[in-house]
Amino acid sequence: MTFHPLTPERWGDLEKLFGERGACGGCWCMSWRLTRAQFEKQKGLPNKAAFKALVAAGPAPGVLAYSGAEPIGWCAVAPREVHERMENSRILAPVDEQPVWSVTCFFVARPFRRAGVSAQLLKAAVAHAMKLGAKIVEGYPVEPRKDPMPDVFAWTGISSAFRKAGFKEVARRAATRPIMRVSKTRSS
């Protein structure tokens, strides 16, 4: 596997990976970046156009995974403050005052799921964020009550993948939603 930041030149690879539905239900990785009302209003093509504009403006909002030349996975990572939807979340409220980058979304092509791609994507996303100045990268995975968990519920990641990538739990405000972090000193 290889990993590359999502740049405008790689937009076609993301389109291929996400397909017509924009990964899931017209999201195009905009769910966390908008209020719920805004997101619902622009599902589908408007979300696609908004995300394409973000990619064009830079910096790259995440990392693509490839098997050979084939795009097989995606992990979104960006400064927490760009994720409007987190502003009112009690469960995902800031842990402290430290600036963090947030891992908010994964999408792995069906043939590559449950094969460790997410943990490797996480490591690549952390490296990408740290190159852009992040000191702490934070994630909001789910802790499955059933194994295996249906794929549709795993879009924020699974806690075991975060642990494999070196993240440690720093808070938990709901039974199935840990907040996990890795810092520059831990990942270097």
C-alpha positions as CSV (number, residue, x, y, z in Angstrom):
1,M,0.0,0.0,0.0
2,T,1.0,3.6,-0.6
3,F,-0.5,6.8,0.8
4,H,-0.9,10.2,-0.7
5,P,-2.5,13.5,0.4
6,L,-5.7,14.3,-1.5
7,T,-4.6,17.0,-3.9
8,P,-6.5,18.4,-6.9
9,E,-4.5,16.0,-9.1
10,R,-5.9,13.0,-7.2
11,W,-9.5,14.2,-7.2
12,G,-10.4,11.6,-9.8
13,D,-9.1,8.8,-7.6
14,L,-11.4,10.0,-4.7
15,E,-14.4,10.1,-7.1
16,K,-13.6,6.5,-8.2
17,L,-13.3,5.3,-4.6
18,F,-16.4,7.1,-3.4
19,G,-18.6,6.3,-6.4
20,E,-21.8,8.1,-7.3
21,R,-23.1,8.1,-3.8
22,G,-20.1,10.1,-2.5
23,A,-19.0,7.2,-0.2
24,C,-22.3,7.1,1.8
25,G,-25.5,8.9,1.2
26,G,-24.1,11.9,-0.7
27,C,-21.8,12.8,2.1
28,W,-18.6,13.6,0.2
29,C,-16.8,13.9,3.6
30,M,-18.8,17.1,4.4
31,S,-20.8,15.8,7.4
32,W,-18.5,17.2,10.1
33,R,-17.7,20.4,8.3
34,L,-21.3,21.6,8.2
35,T,-24.2,22.1,10.6
36,R,-26.7,19.2,10.3
37,A,-29.2,21.5,8.5
38,Q,-26.6,22.6,6.0
39,F,-25.5,19.1,5.4
40,E,-29.0,17.8,4.8
41,K,-29.7,20.7,2.4
42,Q,-26.7,20.0,0.2
43,K,-26.4,16.2,0.2
44,G,-25.1,14.8,-3.1
45,L,-23.8,17.0,-5.8
46,P,-23.6,20.3,-3.7
47,N,-21.5,18.4,-1.1
48,K,-19.3,17.1,-3.8
49,A,-18.8,20.6,-5.2
50,A,-18.1,22.0,-1.8
51,F,-15.5,19.2,-1.0
52,K,-13.9,19.6,-4.4
53,A,-13.5,23.3,-3.6
54,L,-11.9,22.5,-0.3
55,V,-9.4,20.2,-2.0
56,A,-8.6,22.8,-4.6
57,A,-8.0,25.5,-1.9
58,G,-5.7,23.2,0.1
59,P,-4.2,22.0,2.2
60,A,-5.1,18.4,1.5
61,P,-8.0,17.5,3.8
62,G,-6.8,13.9,4.2
63,V,-5.0,10.9,2.8
64,L,-5.8,8.3,0.1
65,A,-4.6,4.7,0.3
66,Y,-3.6,2.8,-2.9
67,S,-3.0,-0.8,-3.7
68,G,-0.8,-0.4,-6.8
69,A,-2.5,2.4,-8.8
70,E,-6.0,1.6,-7.4
71,P,-7.5,3.9,-4.7
72,I,-8.7,1.7,-1.9
73,G,-9.1,3.9,1.2
74,W,-9.6,7.4,2.5
75,C,-9.0,9.1,5.9
76,A,-10.0,12.7,6.6
77,V,-7.9,14.8,8.9
78,A,-8.0,18.6,9.5
79,P,-7.8,21.1,12.3
80,R,-10.8,20.6,14.7
81,E,-12.0,24.1,14.3
82,V,-13.1,23.5,10.6
83,H,-15.6,20.9,11.8
84,E,-18.7,23.0,12.6
85,R,-20.8,20.1,13.6
86,M,-18.6,19.3,16.6
87,E,-19.2,22.7,18.1
88,N,-22.4,21.6,19.9
89,S,-21.6,18.0,20.6
90,R,-21.6,17.1,24.3
91,I,-20.0,13.7,23.6
92,L,-17.2,15.1,21.4
93,A,-16.7,18.4,23.3
94,P,-13.0,19.5,23.5
95,V,-11.0,17.6,26.1
96,D,-8.9,20.6,26.9
97,E,-7.7,23.9,25.4
98,Q,-4.9,22.3,23.3
99,P,-5.2,22.7,19.6
100,V,-5.9,19.4,17.9
101,W,-6.4,18.0,14.4
102,S,-9.3,15.7,14.1
103,V,-9.6,12.4,12.2
104,T,-13.3,12.4,11.2
105,C,-13.9,9.9,8.5
106,F,-12.8,6.7,6.9
107,F,-13.9,5.0,3.7
108,V,-12.3,1.7,2.6
109,A,-13.3,-0.2,-0.6
110,R,-15.3,-3.3,0.2
111,P,-12.7,-5.9,-0.9
112,F,-10.1,-4.3,1.5
113,R,-12.2,-3.9,4.6
114,R,-11.3,-5.8,7.8
115,A,-7.7,-6.1,6.6
116,G,-5.9,-3.5,8.7
117,V,-6.2,-0.7,6.1
118,S,-7.7,1.8,8.6
119,A,-4.8,1.5,11.1
120,Q,-2.3,2.1,8.2
121,L,-4.4,5.0,6.9
122,L,-4.4,6.5,10.4
123,K,-0.6,6.4,10.6
124,A,-0.4,8.1,7.2
125,A,-3.0,10.7,8.2
126,V,-1.1,11.5,11.4
127,A,2.1,11.9,9.4
128,H,0.3,14.2,7.0
129,A,-1.2,16.3,9.8
130,M,2.1,16.7,11.5
131,K,3.9,17.8,8.3
132,L,1.2,20.5,8.2
133,G,2.0,21.6,11.8
134,A,-0.3,19.4,14.0
135,K,1.1,18.6,17.5
136,I,-1.9,16.4,18.6
137,V,-4.2,14.4,16.4
138,E,-7.5,13.3,17.8
139,G,-10.1,10.7,16.7
140,Y,-13.6,9.8,17.7
141,P,-14.0,6.1,16.9
142,V,-16.7,3.8,17.9
143,E,-16.2,0.9,20.4
144,P,-18.3,-1.8,18.9
145,R,-20.8,-3.6,21.1
146,K,-21.2,-6.3,18.5
147,D,-18.4,-7.9,16.5
148,P,-18.3,-7.5,13.6
149,M,-19.9,-4.1,13.5
150,P,-21.9,-3.2,10.3
151,D,-19.6,-1.2,8.0
152,V,-22.1,1.7,7.8
153,F,-21.6,2.5,11.5
154,A,-17.8,2.5,11.3
155,W,-17.2,5.7,9.3
156,T,-15.5,7.4,12.2
157,G,-13.2,4.4,12.7
158,I,-13.0,1.6,15.2
159,S,-11.1,2.0,18.5
160,S,-8.9,-1.0,17.9
161,A,-7.5,0.5,14.7
162,F,-6.7,3.7,16.6
163,R,-4.9,1.7,19.3
164,K,-2.9,-0.1,16.6
165,A,-1.9,3.3,15.2
166,G,-0.6,4.4,18.6
167,F,-3.6,6.5,19.8
168,K,-4.5,6.5,23.5
169,E,-7.9,7.1,25.0
170,V,-8.1,10.5,26.7
171,A,-11.8,10.8,27.4
172,R,-15.1,8.9,27.2
173,R,-18.4,10.6,27.6
174,A,-20.5,7.8,26.1
175,A,-20.0,4.0,26.5
176,T,-19.2,3.4,22.8
177,R,-17.4,6.7,21.9
178,P,-13.9,7.1,23.2
179,I,-11.9,10.2,22.3
180,M,-8.4,9.1,21.4
181,R,-5.2,11.0,20.8
182,V,-1.6,10.7,19.5
183,S,0.9,13.5,20.0
184,K,4.0,14.4,18.1
185,T,6.3,13.0,20.8
186,R,4.4,9.7,20.7
187,S,4.4,9.3,17.0
188,S,7.9,10.3,16.2
